Amino acid sequence: MRLPKAYNPAEHEADIYALWEKRGAFQPESRRQTVDNGQAGDYFSIVMPPPNANANLHIGFGLTIAIEDTVVRYQRMQGKSTLFIPGADHAGFETQVVYEKKLEEQGKSRFDFSREELYKQIWDFVEKNKHNFQSQIRALGASCDWTRFTYTLDNKVIAQSYKTFNQMWDDGLIYRGKRIVNYCTFHGTSFSDIEVVHEEEETQLWRIAYPLVRSPDASVPRQARDKIGVKEIIVATTRPESMLGDTAVAVHPDDKRYKDLIGKTVKLPLVGREIPIVADEMVDVEFGTGAVKVTPAHDPNDFELAQRHNLPLIDVITTEGKVSQDMPKQFRGLTVVEAREAVAEELAKKGFLRGVESYTHSVGKCYKCGTVIEPLALEQWFVNMEDLKKPALAALEKKEITFYPDSKRRQLIRYLEGLKDWNISRQIAWGIPIPAFQNIEDASDWIFDTRVEQETIEVGGKKYKRDPDVFDTWFSSSSWPYSTLNYPEGEEFKNFYPTSLMETAGEILHQWVARMIMLGLYTTGKVPFNEVYIHGLVLAEGGAKMSKSLGNVVDAMEVIAEHGSDALRMGLIAGRAAAVNRGYDRRRVGEARNFANKLWNVARFVENQGATSKDVNYEAKSIADHWILNKLSICISEVSKYMAEYRLSESYEAIYHFVWDDLADWYIEASKAESNPPFSRFILEKTLKLTHPFAPFVTEVIWQTMGGDEDNLLMTQTMGDIPAADKSLVEQFESLKQIVTEVRKISTALGLNKPRLVYSGGNQELIKGLANLSEIVQNDSPVGLKLTSSDAWLDVDKETAKGYLLKLEREKMARQSAIQALEGRLNNKSYIDKAPKELVEQSRSQLETEKAQLAKIEEDLKNFTEVSLN
């Protein structure tokens, strides 16, 4: 079988992937080796961040696979026992939201079904979608071990979640308590702090007078009397409706304005309840009047203050987002917005309102529907983060985990330092049920039990009812690095833990990476991974975030259908640095497709030379052989250096330029004059091995077609040794290359066809062929245009030589004008501040390119010499 004239990815990719799977090439072939110091030895392991099982993959996950599989394939070809575990996330709340939208399209609601019925429907819905994203992962070329595919609702993951919950309960890290939680009244569930999005909004700030029960006497400082009068204290709030649940007014203990009012009481407007004035350092003396209302049931800071001052909690807003039936009759059942207007109107009517002003502040919203989050005091399960985070902080401070970039490690430290207790209860149907049961007759009596399929159980003669809530998805996902490896007794865990690398998006650094580190240390006593690589978002081509509503979403499968998987993988990796958001660039995808075609054409040339895989005599003979051998060695070294730091873009660029500029443009052309088929094949095979992690499909197709043995897969090969090149011969080719390059450049600029070169050095036939010369002659008195690279002259008349120098002068002026314009743009603060970052970086890159071109032109002008014709 021979290589077709053109490479068509669609004709080969599915068959090649099926061949890899058939051969079991994705499964590790050797067990973990260790060295004397106990550090990880000859293995590499990574667990795929599980994509949501409810929908097709987005282009961002295409980047995830491109990065991870490139690294995995590279490590496998270094001879390491490599384990890459795929998976899927049930994505609790997100999946339920997707399914609820489908129900809405059918005119139905989640409330039409019991929790059990809704769970079964979502399960069936997800099962239908699983095949789609699994086939898409295959289409992206992921060399993951499908025999170890893990789903976050698999029994082993659920069992680990229950074991962790029970252990934390026994260790006092899990507790049931009534605390402030973030609640979405539309979706009917609570969230942790990291799941709330915050948006700046302009609202109103109301100033409300709270009458003092006993007027202060003459000992009150004059300043205080001038500010608040002798009958009231004024508070400022953005939520007048919540005042119905106030249980205190707070002032700062050092605020002289209110010093003598501390300990006194006020009467709550509209309600008539007497509440105390307390002193607390939490109060911001610069906010409003410096006196704030305290609503413990609807504000996390007020809740903490109430705990310190032993204040009661009074619920105003229900989980339906309406005013409680325990509130004054005229407000009962109103929505939050309606109650805000009604309370403000009543305050004004009763003479308690002292002013209204515009005010801009951060408002928390549901990240799915945009509903304003209601802080509610609810009974939930919480994890005590104070003790859990300490080992993680210590590990991060000691750099036990290497981060790319390191700024993400520092960011994680800051996040953990301010981390509050974690609410792990979710009021939805889709998820892992919390294995806790409450005594029907004693609400304070809770027990751990895994019989969650039963609504009630009996233990010790007592009846217990199951908690209807499910775990926060991040609780079960936090065990991902070790539950996928069958902790604690699985061979996978013993051989491949800690995992080598966690590669994921920066947007889930806090939600997921932080929790995996904490839970990994708590459960296994070890960090869950040795390194973390964070990638940025794949933005739309204009730099905006991709959105279906904007119509700028790129479908990875459509790109693969048009250009092939290799082109998409390389196009996504090209130009991308760790943690940097970057727009999708179809130009780079096109360049990557062309690169695959170029490699294909190189392979066809080598194939046509007739050497086979059985030819073992691949000695370098010509100067071109030694030069390409040296270039290959340099490229391998560069790739090795870059890959050690996960600089995939630089690795790809090094390979790209080696294949295109060195191998195709120079060596293949030189080989037409001085053929060495066995050596050319040797160079091609090494090139295929070097390129394979980035372009697995086209390289494997070439390898299989030219090798003709499916038992000999490229993806399981190692690079092997590279013989040393003769440096003197390498230098000869470099000198030759400079002469040819200059001749080509001048010939193109002047429109010369097969010019004559005056030159007395060696390798004349090779120079003649590569530079497309009519002849090379020797002349003791050379004339024409002297080359800058050697003692060679291009035989042209004086006027032609002058024309070339004039052309260089014009190019110099053009470059200078371009540099001036770019520098002006980059010195414009408005442009730097307002233009998309990607455009600014593009301008900076363009400026560097223009400067380099100017420097080369100036060098040419300096070095070229005119000689008069005799």
Secondary structure, DSSP 8 states (H G I E B T S, - for coil): ----SS--GGGTHHHHHHHHHHTTTTS-SS---B-TT--B-SEEEEE----BTTS---HHHHHHHHHHHHHHHHHHTTT-EEEEE-EEB--HHHHHHHHHHHHHHTT--GGGS-HHHHHHHHHHHHHHHHHHHHHHHHHTT----GGG-EETTSHHHHHHHHHHHHHHHHTT-EEEEEEEEEEETTTTEEE-GGGEEEEEEEEEEEEEEEEBSS---TTS-HHHHHHHTTTEEEEEES-GGGGGG--EEEE-TT-TTTGGGTT-EEE-TTT--EEEEEE-TTS-TTSTTSEEEE-TTS-HHHHHHHHHHT------B-TTSBB-TTS-GGGTT-BHHHHHHHHHHHHHHTT-EEEEEEEEEEEEEETTT--B-EEEEEEEEEE-HHHHHHHHHHHHHTT-SEEESTHHHHHHHHHHHT---EE-EE-SSSS-B--EEEESS-TT-EEE-S-TTSSEEEETTEEEEE---EE-HHHHHTTHHHHTTTTTT-HHHHHH-SEEEEEEEGGGIIIIIHHHHHHHHHHHSS-SEEEEEEE--EE-TTSS---TTTT----HHHHHHHH-HHHHHHHHHTT--TT--EE--HHHHHHHHHHHHHHHHHHHHHHHHT--TT-------SHHHHHHHHHHHHHHHHHHHHHHTT-HHHHHHHHHHIIIIIIIIIIIHHHTTS--HHHHHHHHHHHHHHHTTTSHHHHHHHHHHHH--TTS-GGG----------HHHHHHHHHHHHHHHHHHHHHHHHT-SS-EEE--SS-HHHHHHHHT-SEEE--SS--EEE-SSSS-EE---HHHHHHHHHHHHHHHHHHHHHHHHHHHHHT-HHHHHHS-HHHHHHHHHHHHHHHHHHHHHHHHHHH--EE---
